[in-house]
């Protein structure tokens, strides 16, 4: 009878999990603790991780995500490698293959696995929480017998078992790591299938798009140490654009290093809303916790909701000292700029020579809101190459409204301060017509002066023929303090190495403006 009761209880618990409508996620905006020696470095940071896991568990979090380079910082790795590549072994861990179903916590004498992995495995078991950490991985190459290193995310389940690991595929200024080759997904006991990739991977088709092709992934985990740049690749902005355009829940955990333009963590929902977002210039860690709806399938990016207002974001207004957060500016050589209409209304159409890329802007400004704004805005259009770090050129196409600090084009694309007075936009509608190909991706790009994305707008994609697609986005409530609002498209087929192309050049553009 006791055995039967136990069976019924297990069935009851399993059914409860299967009927859940949401799970609780925790993402960490983490300030790394520096130390001179590996043992001290891991001791300090693992202690912080375990404390944060305990706190998240008390809030009934099902999963917690830590950032890229949270346990071992990039500066320390460079310093070690400068001495000798073998020094990197001291900062790296062997990570078991998920198929082995290893619980590192059971290696109490650290015979196979390093202390940092063992202790976090034990904490995941104690607090019964799925845990995602990023750390340098060391592995023996089976063909050469040599030691290799990877930038790896390890995923542990509630028993502390390593159930998945993802090796970063697209490396940025990380010559000491080998690139990963495999897309990774995993399914939890609360019936959510996650995909995972790291930082720079977001900008590339493999894995950021391919992970959604032919899989039942509905949620994305994204550990990052993102170097933010305005106007189009600020961290929170580009992450929200990806989540909104692909209809996925997205858990973003960022390294908090404001001196390097790093920081900004968030929880984005599949309906395009922002559940939580946090960015600050303060040197502090912060955990964001929020319930995330469980979705059975990804939401399509259609125009069915174009005339509906997306629900308001619940993000907390705690963006302290944000005006002092240092930001880099992206290269905008070759961009075409147009002024807004002087009477408050602007209608603009721009196309490339062969009309495979067209942008239409319909903008209304409330000139009575701020008689003399501290900064202005211009329309910008570009199709060509842009620099992603020192080695890679990425193909992009852009239609956007951007802030400009003064009357010059050179001042456009820089961030503005929250205290500056801005014009209020009563309406903004942007349309682009593009070719349908397998090697392109389009998403919204929005940013406000407080360095958070715009939440009140719609974005949709519709086929207008077998070969053409229309992209449309528009605000659903008046907006001020805008830094960026537009469409950011990736053209992966144009990607190239810096060493192969001496300079990035824009494709020829025809432009016409009608001011109303």
Beta strands, then each sheet from edge to edge (+ up, - down):
strand 1: 22-29
strand 2: 63-65
strand 3: 130-140
strand 4: 147-156
strand 5: 162-167
strand 6: 184-187
strand 7: 193-198
strand 8: 219-224
strand 9: 229-230
strand 10: 249-254
strand 11: 265-268
strand 12: 274-278
strand 13: 286-293
strand 14: 328-329
strand 15: 336-339
strand 16: 345-352
strand 17: 357-366
strand 18: 376-388
strand 19: 392-404
strand 20: 424-435
strand 21: 440-448
strand 22: 457-463
strand 23: 468-475
strand 24: 482-491
strand 25: 496-497
strand 26: 509-515
sheet 1: 5+ 4- 3+ 2+ 1+ 13-
sheet 2: 6+ 7- 8- 10- 11+ 12-
sheet 3: 9+ 14+
sheet 4: 15+ 18- 19+ 24- 21+
sheet 5: 15+ 18- 19+ 25-
sheet 6: 22+ 23- 20+ 17- 16+ 26-
end
